[in-house]
Amino acid sequence: MKIDSGGINIQTLFLSSLIVLVALGLGLLIGFLFTKSRYLRVKAGTAGNINSKPNRQHTRAIYNLVVALSASLNYERILEYVLDLSSNILATDQSPPDKLVSAVLMFSHTEGQATSLLVASARRFTPADTRIVLPGNKGILRHILDDPQPVLIRNVAQDPELGRTVAMRACQSLYALPLRSGLDTYGILLFAHPDPNYFSEEKQEILDIVSRQASIAIQNAKLYSDLEEEKFRMIDIQEEARKKLARDLHDGPTQSVSALAMRVNYARRLLDRDLEAGKDELYKIEDLARRTTQEIRHMLFTLRPLVLESQGLLAAMEAMAEKMRETYNQSVVICVDPNLASELELNKQAVLFNIAEEAVNNARKHAEAPTIWVRLDSVDEGLGLLEIEDNGNGFDLAEIDAFYEKRGSLGLVNMRERAELVNGILTIDSSQGKGTRIRLVFPFTEEAADRLRNGG
């Protein structure tokens, strides 16, 4: 297994870049908010009213919202800030916040089930309301998901989905806003009030600003969460690599070195009794030492194949096959399109090599395959195919997957995760007694990546 310490540096660089981008975005947003709040104040009255108390309160509340959301990367805390500070922004002496109902609905992606909306955070919802699951198939929710734009409605109780919540039934007006960044919609922000005229044009503009800032903060929190998960995944991979190295050392060179020590001792005593037999034993010791050296070199090649960095994927594949033959007497046939291999970026070459090396080692250890084939070729415009096939014992994939968490090896997990690194699709076809075929279809152009993601 190859441990690429550069992966951690890339993550650190990406996180630093993300922080810089967030800071720039917040700076632009604060400037926009200042201009917007000034526009609202001017719109509300003459220049003499610019410094009026309500407008100063709105500006301060919006500023507090921006500062609070930019200071946290905690997903749950951001949702709480959005609702609490939005209530403070909308509050006036004539319209206190005690009747404002608000909620953040976020998507729940459950495997095998349709996407639904759950109440991630809410104000003035009953306990039963907070547990409700909204399919988003009807009414205002369906409308805002189909056309992600803010919407103001009356008679909330008549809505086929939101009308199921007790808190919404007493409200006469509702303003719903999508939490959206680029092409991604994260959820829906809801504000409702018993007053049918509560959401004035000024309040709507303020809530539009809130939803945009909330979307940015949620996206940043999600990116940070993804980076944290990736960091722990890298730690797990490194730990598995250490365990694999310990197992390989124990099963290979350690046993061989122990055998060398025993045979040297035996040869020393044998030379005193039978010189010719002692010489034969020394020849055997020499052969064992040579094979042990080959095993150690093979392990070093697996940990860091320098030939991949210096000569490319084809040379690395051929070197792997040669070392398999020399060290384990394993036949590995390489069929690689040299033009395709040379077109790939070095990072993609490394991923493909790691997948092939993992698959070949698994076949050697477990399949007892006379021959293993490694093929790399183009299958369509912008798409490549890496295929590793053996004529060994095969296995029951469903059974392996069902109990995989109890196994000590992460070989299949490693291959699947590496396939994701190149935006590829990995399939495994195996049955007992009929060998195994592992296929990775991967894009090497942006257009092909889009087609593959869309099932084209």
Steps between C-alpha positions, in 0.01 A plus 500: 500500500632843414473768766497839334589753765436766240128430538503666842685803356243529224220496757677768705545713188137448406384596850717812496363593158150443625556732798638772269203466265258514792671813632481666158137398465413640840676825418297536183184407687559753776550769236180386331313503832622851576383623161172310532424628849577856390269450203224379728545794731494748215200322352317518834530878529706811445864553585397623841359155581814304410617493860159408642493240779323216309744522210799504734359189670458322165855586395641382831296177491612423143858568598466266798359231269796527262752490786329206674469288187856571386637411846366144503546191288266295719201395291243484783616828654465679167135396472432628851666834419294540183166469678587698813668790324235513228238543771702785650537669161126490431398614848374856552317681780173451311576140399676298774644159401285293738254400226748430222521131404819389324666178391787364295413195290795295377516209259531147633662258253415148615628214287217322322245773583387818332651829616295669772520815714560488874473778757863575582422795727183692587349769720150465650450153354337242722706186584282306255565762230877461535473125427293537186631375164397705196527327159513829307264362235213748537415860573751775565787259569462335161473841335817636662695182420395516135568875477749595774388858555358670813121473522241684712167323560183552704278241674786276607257260663370408155840373386483118463836444675576800721139495617582180687709696752314643798715814509418595141121464531470825696702698244349707220817576305818310423822596327703203373855528367728236352840441660696481180858540382573471129304203370472333842190543718565409863153559642223756557475788747145572627361805681129525587284747697131538599491846339418460128690823421799434723755432223538843348728562206773620737475184715514283189818673384657452843410129502642465149833623640468259792437201274796583275736532796358184659557308177865609492550409866334158459710427192819596687398283795431209266839543327672514837314188613605322181863600562480368856359170373775483240762564768372211713474282190867571424589409858312171462680429172837567660414277795392221265825545307701456820305186585547365149872571516524321837312198361715485187821531703387225734387263224794569272843641589470441877434130451776480239757672724410265785546205266836642390623519858393141568660367182825688555522343844425159347760552223767600754451176691471298180837625370674337795357157408447500123672768291311421175159501672595828666583654163161388361329660797687826438371504142144462635562782745626720219185426296278578800683828561455595134125428513469698824670796334255476211204501742631811676557677167148407392361650822699818445371516142143463628547776758652740249538400135765748389475373143145639485627849577796480264374292206120497523215253536595247232853454638362471854250231393773303324730534802222372726447196276874428494528520879196271538670244276839527673373506858193275494523321165164662416412553134365852435426604140499878432301642206514879524435756225818713519330802342221500760743449787714796390193729472398451864607735776753358745246502784257291295779266397583448868137420585467253214828334594392466865170339399676259264766415759236437769296278269805303383619442857153385607487256208848368581425451869145368491403385149789261430476622142746359244478823300389857572428745217522881535353698210472874443334642190248755373137389478333821383582863428665632814448176695756241601468146635730335751431128526662243729397139433618167637415133443515409868253377759267801504281592797145592602498881488168535686628287786826693521319837504251381764774425754767741380506711818614189694796435272849625570561618142372805317602400148158538336430821690834644389430420134151651515620816672784540252253459214312802637822704490500476118117536473487141379251216532640174645325167446603156625381182330594178677358159580652201671704286265473743208759765576461874555476804274537854636407783263555871552349740247650846550491834314809687391319809365248733668236427236533125558478554878167682453369219279606235751338687791177532303500134399584575136 
